[in-house]
């Protein structure tokens, strides 16, 4: 999971968080209309952070110094820090935001995500659960489920991801649920969940990418190759689809096929192709990676 939109993946948008507060929502909406959900990607600073997180952090740090009681600069600093994978700094900024507005759901979700990425799973779960007191949102269950999965409790993660999928309708939520089922030993259930995701989103390669990874690790290389090829057929220029195919080819002993796939990727994304080539050379037998965590 990343706060930056996966522009080259056919998956969910950036990390989603619920309304900052009822008053903030009403103010943004105006009198006479229903409050709109505020997410990290719809924060006023989102475009600036995506364009240049370093510059954005500097700008909002200055604003925070000028307006110490304003929560928005702190939220934007946390958002930019996550974009830079500086998770400890994101935790600090989110904590400052919570000092300004206790129980702020956006800050709690950002801190939960940053703590999850730092491996502080219990603290991340606590923050995500606290955010649910303000609004029921699938993102909290996503974070809780990922923490449970990393802690080795795949069965708990299945239920967390099920709620996430039901609340959000996102393909990625179903993919994670399938991964948890497979990890818990229910391979048939995992495959069934990914197949349901394929039917729900026939133009999204992500279910095939996930399935390819787990099938390869499960020893079914032919089925993994077929899934990877399906992903590429759906998204012919996607670095994730092409990267999955190249890894399956390389780790199955088809070095020539993998190199041809890397060259195909280089036509549209030379940087991604070079990173993929280096990855294959450095770790030729590494387990296939699934979607980001």
C-alpha positions as CSV (number, residue, x, y, z in Angstrom):
1,X,0.0,0.0,0.0
2,X,1.3,3.3,-0.9
3,X,-0.2,6.8,-0.7
4,X,1.0,7.6,-4.2
5,X,-1.5,6.4,-6.8
6,X,-0.2,3.4,-8.6
7,X,-0.5,5.0,-12.0
8,X,0.8,2.0,-13.8
9,X,-1.3,-0.5,-11.9
10,X,-5.0,-1.2,-12.5
11,X,-5.8,-1.1,-8.8
12,X,-7.1,1.0,-6.0
13,X,-6.3,4.7,-5.5
14,X,-4.0,6.1,-2.8
15,X,-4.5,5.3,0.8
16,X,-8.1,6.2,1.7
17,X,-9.0,7.7,5.0
18,X,-12.4,8.9,6.4
19,X,-13.6,12.4,7.2
20,X,-11.3,14.5,9.2
21,X,-14.2,15.7,11.3
22,X,-17.9,16.4,10.9
23,X,-17.4,20.1,11.0
24,X,-14.6,20.1,8.5
25,X,-16.8,18.0,6.1
26,X,-19.7,20.4,6.5
27,X,-17.5,23.4,5.9
28,X,-16.1,21.8,2.7
29,X,-19.6,20.8,1.5
30,X,-21.6,23.8,2.4
31,X,-25.1,24.1,3.9
32,X,-27.7,21.8,2.5
33,X,-25.6,18.9,1.1
34,X,-24.3,15.7,2.5
35,X,-20.7,15.7,3.9
36,X,-18.2,14.2,1.6
37,X,-15.6,11.7,2.6
38,X,-12.2,13.1,2.8
39,X,-9.3,10.9,1.8
40,X,-5.5,11.3,1.8
41,X,-5.6,11.6,-2.0
42,X,-8.2,14.4,-1.8
43,X,-6.4,16.5,0.8
44,X,-5.7,20.0,-0.6
45,X,-2.0,19.2,-0.7
46,X,-2.3,15.9,-2.6
47,X,-1.3,17.1,-6.0
48,X,1.7,19.0,-4.6
49,X,2.9,16.0,-2.7
50,X,2.6,13.7,-5.7
51,X,4.4,16.2,-7.9
52,X,7.3,16.9,-5.5
53,X,7.1,15.5,-2.0
54,X,10.4,17.1,-0.9
55,X,9.3,20.6,-1.9
56,X,5.8,20.0,-0.4
57,X,7.3,18.9,2.9
58,X,9.4,22.1,3.1
59,X,6.5,24.3,2.2
60,X,4.1,22.8,4.8
61,X,6.8,22.7,7.5
62,X,7.1,26.5,7.1
63,X,3.3,26.8,7.2
64,X,3.2,24.7,10.4
65,X,5.7,27.0,12.0
66,X,3.5,30.0,11.1
67,X,0.2,28.4,12.2
68,X,1.0,25.9,15.0
69,X,-2.8,25.3,15.7
70,X,-3.6,24.4,12.1
71,X,-3.9,20.7,11.6
72,X,-3.7,20.7,7.8
73,X,0.1,21.4,7.4
74,X,0.8,18.5,9.8
75,X,-1.4,16.2,7.8
76,X,0.4,17.3,4.6
77,X,3.8,16.8,6.2
78,X,2.8,13.3,7.2
79,X,1.4,12.6,3.7
80,X,4.6,13.8,2.0
81,X,6.8,11.8,4.5
82,X,4.9,8.6,3.6
83,X,5.4,9.4,-0.1
84,X,9.1,9.5,0.6
85,X,9.0,6.3,2.7
86,X,10.1,8.2,5.7
87,X,7.7,6.5,8.0
88,X,9.2,7.6,11.4
89,X,8.7,11.2,10.3
90,X,5.2,10.4,9.2
91,X,4.4,9.1,12.6
92,X,5.8,12.2,14.2
93,X,3.8,14.5,12.0
94,X,0.6,12.5,12.4
95,X,1.1,12.6,16.2
96,X,1.4,16.4,16.1
97,X,-1.8,16.5,14.1
98,X,-3.5,14.4,16.8
99,X,-2.3,16.8,19.4
100,X,-4.2,19.5,17.6
101,X,-7.3,17.5,16.9
102,X,-7.6,14.4,19.1
103,X,-9.2,11.5,17.3
104,X,-8.7,12.9,13.8
105,X,-9.4,9.9,11.6
106,X,-7.1,11.0,8.7
107,X,-4.1,11.4,11.1
108,X,-4.9,8.1,12.8
109,X,-5.0,6.2,9.5
110,X,-1.8,7.8,8.3
111,X,0.0,7.0,11.6
112,X,-1.4,3.4,11.4
113,X,-0.1,3.0,7.9
114,X,3.3,4.4,8.8
115,X,3.5,2.2,11.9
116,X,2.5,-0.8,9.8
117,X,5.4,-0.1,7.4
118,X,7.7,0.2,10.4
119,X,6.7,-3.2,11.7
120,X,4.9,-1.8,14.8
121,X,1.9,-3.9,14.1
122,X,0.1,-3.7,17.4
123,X,0.4,0.1,17.5
124,X,-0.8,0.2,13.9
125,X,-3.9,-1.9,14.8
126,X,-4.6,0.3,17.7
127,X,-4.6,3.4,15.6
128,X,-6.7,1.9,12.9
129,X,-9.3,0.7,15.4
130,X,-9.4,4.1,17.0
131,X,-10.1,5.6,13.6
132,X,-13.2,3.4,13.3
133,X,-14.7,5.2,16.2
134,X,-15.2,8.2,13.9
135,X,-16.2,6.4,10.7
136,X,-16.5,2.9,9.4
137,X,-14.1,2.7,6.5
138,X,-12.5,-0.2,4.6
139,X,-9.0,1.3,4.9
140,X,-8.8,0.6,8.6
141,X,-9.6,-3.0,8.0
142,X,-7.0,-3.1,5.3
143,X,-4.3,-2.0,7.7
144,X,-5.5,-4.3,10.4
145,X,-5.6,-7.3,8.1
146,X,-2.1,-6.6,6.7
147,X,-0.8,-6.4,10.3
148,X,-2.5,-9.7,11.2
149,X,-1.1,-11.3,8.1
150,X,2.4,-10.1,9.0
151,X,1.9,-11.4,12.5
152,X,1.1,-14.8,11.2
153,X,-2.6,-14.7,11.9
154,X,-3.8,-15.4,8.3
155,X,-7.3,-16.5,9.5
156,X,-7.9,-13.2,11.2
157,X,-6.6,-11.4,8.2
158,X,-9.1,-13.2,5.9
159,X,-12.0,-11.7,7.9
160,X,-10.4,-8.2,8.0
161,X,-9.9,-8.3,4.2
162,X,-13.5,-9.6,3.7
163,X,-14.8,-6.5,5.5
164,X,-12.5,-4.3,3.5
165,X,-13.7,-5.9,0.3
166,X,-17.4,-5.5,1.3
167,X,-17.0,-1.9,2.3
168,X,-14.8,-0.8,-0.6
169,X,-15.6,-3.1,-3.5
170,X,-11.9,-2.9,-4.5
171,X,-10.3,-5.6,-6.5
172,X,-7.2,-5.3,-4.4
173,X,-9.1,-6.1,-1.3
174,X,-10.2,-9.4,-2.9
175,X,-6.6,-10.1,-4.0
176,X,-5.4,-9.7,-0.4
177,X,-8.2,-11.9,0.9
178,X,-7.2,-14.6,-1.6
179,X,-3.6,-14.2,-0.4
180,X,-4.6,-14.7,3.2
181,X,-6.7,-17.7,2.3
182,X,-3.8,-19.3,0.5
183,X,-1.5,-18.5,3.4
184,X,-3.9,-20.1,5.8
185,X,-3.8,-23.3,3.8
186,X,-7.0,-22.8,1.8
187,X,-5.5,-22.8,-1.6
188,X,-8.8,-23.6,-3.3
189,X,-10.5,-20.7,-1.5
190,X,-7.7,-18.4,-2.5
191,X,-8.0,-19.4,-6.2
192,X,-11.8,-19.0,-6.0
193,X,-11.5,-15.5,-4.5
194,X,-9.0,-14.4,-7.3
195,X,-11.3,-15.9,-9.9
196,X,-14.2,-13.9,-8.5
197,X,-12.1,-10.7,-8.7
198,X,-11.3,-11.5,-12.3
199,X,-15.0,-11.7,-13.1
200,X,-15.7,-8.5,-11.2
201,X,-13.0,-6.6,-13.0
202,X,-12.2,-8.3,-16.3
203,X,-9.9,-5.4,-17.4
204,X,-7.8,-5.4,-14.3
205,X,-4.6,-7.5,-14.4
206,X,-4.1,-7.5,-10.7
207,X,-5.9,-10.8,-9.8
208,X,-3.7,-12.6,-12.4
209,X,-0.6,-11.0,-11.0
210,X,-1.4,-12.2,-7.5
211,X,-2.4,-15.7,-8.7
212,X,0.8,-16.0,-10.8
213,X,2.9,-15.3,-7.7
214,X,1.3,-17.8,-5.4
215,X,1.0,-20.5,-8.1
216,X,4.7,-20.1,-8.8
217,X,5.5,-20.4,-5.1
218,X,3.2,-23.4,-4.9
219,X,5.1,-25.2,-7.6
220,X,2.6,-24.9,-10.4
221,X,4.8,-23.1,-12.9
222,X,2.6,-23.8,-16.0
223,X,-0.4,-22.3,-14.3
224,X,1.7,-19.4,-13.0
225,X,3.0,-18.7,-16.6
226,X,-0.6,-18.8,-17.9
227,X,-1.8,-16.3,-15.2
228,X,1.2,-14.0,-16.0
229,X,0.4,-14.1,-19.7
230,X,-3.2,-13.2,-19.0
231,X,-2.1,-10.2,-17.0
232,X,0.0,-9.0,-19.9
233,X,-2.8,-9.6,-22.3
234,X,-5.0,-7.3,-20.2
235,X,-2.3,-4.6,-19.6
236,X,0.3,-5.0,-22.4
237,X,2.5,-2.1,-21.2
238,X,2.1,-2.4,-17.4
239,X,5.4,-2.8,-15.6
240,X,3.7,-5.0,-13.0
241,X,2.3,-7.3,-15.6
242,X,5.4,-7.5,-17.7
243,X,7.6,-7.8,-14.6
244,X,5.5,-10.7,-13.3
245,X,5.8,-12.5,-16.7
246,X,9.6,-11.9,-16.8
247,X,10.1,-13.3,-13.3
248,X,8.1,-16.4,-14.0
249,X,10.0,-16.9,-17.2
250,X,13.4,-16.4,-15.6
251,X,12.7,-18.6,-12.6
252,X,11.3,-21.3,-14.8
253,X,14.6,-21.3,-16.8
254,X,13.5,-19.4,-19.8
255,X,16.2,-16.7,-19.7
256,X,15.6,-15.8,-23.3
257,X,11.9,-15.3,-22.9
258,X,12.5,-13.1,-19.8
259,X,15.0,-10.9,-21.6
260,X,12.6,-10.5,-24.5
261,X,9.9,-9.4,-22.0
262,X,12.3,-6.9,-20.4
263,X,13.1,-5.5,-23.9
264,X,9.3,-5.2,-24.4
265,X,9.0,-3.2,-21.2
266,X,11.9,-1.0,-22.2
267,X,9.9,0.3,-25.2
268,X,7.5,2.2,-22.9
269,X,9.5,2.4,-19.6
270,X,13.3,2.2,-19.8
271,X,13.8,2.9,-16.1
272,X,11.4,0.1,-15.0
273,X,13.0,-2.3,-17.5
274,X,16.5,-1.6,-16.2
275,X,15.3,-2.1,-12.6
276,X,13.7,-5.4,-13.6
277,X,16.8,-6.6,-15.4
278,X,18.9,-5.8,-12.4
279,X,16.4,-7.6,-10.1
280,X,16.5,-10.7,-12.2
281,X,20.3,-10.7,-12.3
282,X,20.7,-10.1,-8.6
283,X,18.0,-12.6,-7.4
284,X,17.3,-15.1,-10.1
285,X,15.5,-17.5,-7.8
286,X,13.7,-15.1,-5.6
287,X,10.0,-15.8,-4.9
288,X,7.7,-13.9,-7.1
289,X,6.5,-10.7,-5.6
290,X,2.8,-9.9,-5.4
291,X,1.2,-6.4,-5.2
292,X,2.7,-3.9,-2.9
293,X,2.1,-4.0,0.9
